[in-house]
Amino acid sequence: MKSRLLLCSALLSVLVVGGAWFTYLTLAAHRSAQATEPSAAQRPAVQTVNGETVLVVSREMQRASHIEVSALSVITAAPARTAYATVVDLQSLFDLRNRLAAARADLDTFSAQAANSRVQFARSQTLFDDDRNVSRKTLQDADAAMQADAAKLRNARAALAGIDAMLRLQFGDALAKAAAAATSDLYDRLQTGRAAVVRMTLPVGESGEMPPQRITVDAPDGAEVVAQRLSASPVVDPAVQGEPWLYVTARPLPAGMRASAHVPAMRELAAASLAIPARAVLWYGGQTWVYVKTAPDRFARRFVPVTDSDNRDIIVTESFNASPNTSPNASLHAGDEVVTQGAQLLLSEELKPQGIATVCKDPPECDD
């Protein structure tokens, strides 16, 4: 009997110790799991501050999410305009250049013949006057030859002038001069296919002003090709209304191609603008937005009206009102810090379903 009691006591002691050990291990594992989970204070929270949605992100979470910001700077830039451009087929330019060379050769030939005919007529006239040393028929033949050669010379001059006029009427003064010159780097580049000519048409309402010396044209491969102004175009594009100008590009382009030309505005139209890094801009709801760091742990999404982009910076006015659905004070200014890395993560956190707390600058107004 006594041995049974001792055995039961031993078994009971083992069970108690085992239960206590199991409970200790369970509580330790639970505390360890809690230690590895981020605290509620570290998780992003969405609030409404003075009518503007604000995302609260702790500094620890910002570091863990690799969120980076960049301060906006003011630049003075002339906004670029978009115009229509067409690559001109230069085959007729080359043909007219060949015809011009042939007409000049004819002019030289007929000039020599006319000069020789005049000399022959003068000699015959002298001999005829000197006691009829030549017959009247010889004198008449010399006169006829001189008149014929003079007529050929006039025709050659008219043909040359006509070809020169055709060049100017089709291709403008700059290209006409290049084609007429004995040597021309511009014509050589065009003839060898190292450059192209585009006809850029200024939009309606902007004709009359002198376009810039340099523009850029969108190439088929997506690159922007620099083009230098040549002269006004005497030929208009029937599909585009406006004032046409001829530009020569720095690389060849397919003849007949239609492209967009980016035309910088005149310098006097330049204005102070904000350059927003393109990587800071994100699309949501069919509009462009940026996240602005309003406090060390607060970010607000604000509307960005894109006016121009050069694949590096998106240019906007220095200060503008935000979208009508946001607070009137939500605008961008020089020195504002915008998120350049992690903006999409912030947008995802903002759009997550969660309770939204309301915070006011003046607490008594929140008593209702």
C-alpha positions, 0 to 999 in steps of 0.5 A: 500500500505504501509503495503504491502511494509513493508510485502515484506521488512520483507519477503526479510529480512528473505530470506537474513538472511536464505540464509546467515545462510545456506551458513555459515553452508555449509562452516563450514561443508566443513571446518570440513570435510577438517580438518578431512581428512589427508593432502596430505603431510601426505599421503605416496608418492613414489619417485625414488632416485638414481635409488631406489624406496623410499616410503615417509611416514610422522612420523604422518602416521607411528604412525597412522599405527603402523609401527615398525622397528628393527636394524639388528645385526651381528652374527657368525653362521655356515650355516646349510645344509639339508641332507636326513634321514631315520628312521631305523626299529629296529626289527632285532636289537631286534631279534639279541639281543635275539639270542645273549642272547640265544647264550651266554646261549649256550656258558655257557652250553657247556663250563660247559659240556666241562670242565666236559668232560675233568675232566671225561676223565682225571679221566678215563685216570688215572684209566686206567693207574693205572693197568687198573682200568677202561676198555679201552672202558670206556676211549674211551667213555670219550674221545669221550664225551670230543671231542663232548663237545669241538666241541659244545663249538667251535660251540657256540663260532662261533655262538656268534661271528657271531651274534656279527658280524651281529650286527656290520654289520647292526647297527654299533659299538655303537648299537652293544655295546648297544645290547651286554651290560648287561644293556644299557640306549640306548638300553632300550630307543629304546626297550621301544619306547622312542627313534628312530634311523635315518640314515642320509646321507651326500650329495655327495662331503661332505663325508669324514668329521666327521658330528656334534654330534647333528643334528635336524630331521623334525618330522611328526608334523612339530617339529624339533627333536634333534638327537645325533650321534652314529656311521658311518652306515655300511648300505647305503640307496640305494636311496641316494648317500653319506656317511651314519651316525646313530643318536639316536633321543630324541623322537620316530619316525615312522619306515621307515619314510623319513625326512629332517635332518638339519646338522650344518656346521663345526665351522671353516666354520662359518661366520659373518651373519645378523639375519633378524627377520622373521616377517620383511620378505615379499614375492612379485613376488616370492622373499623375501624382507624387507623394510629398513628405510633409513631416518626418513620418507623414506623406501626402499624395498630391496631384501633378499636372504634367506639362512637359517631360524630357525623359528625365524630369517632368516640368510643372509650374512653380506653384499650382493648386492641386486637384479640385478633390483635395485641399486648396493648400495641397500644392507643390513648392520649391524645397518640398521633398517628394518620394523618388523610391517607394511611392508605389508602396505608399499608394498600396498602403493608402488604398488598403481597407482600414479604419481612418482616424481624423486629426484636426489642427484645432482639437476643440473642432473635433468634439462634434 
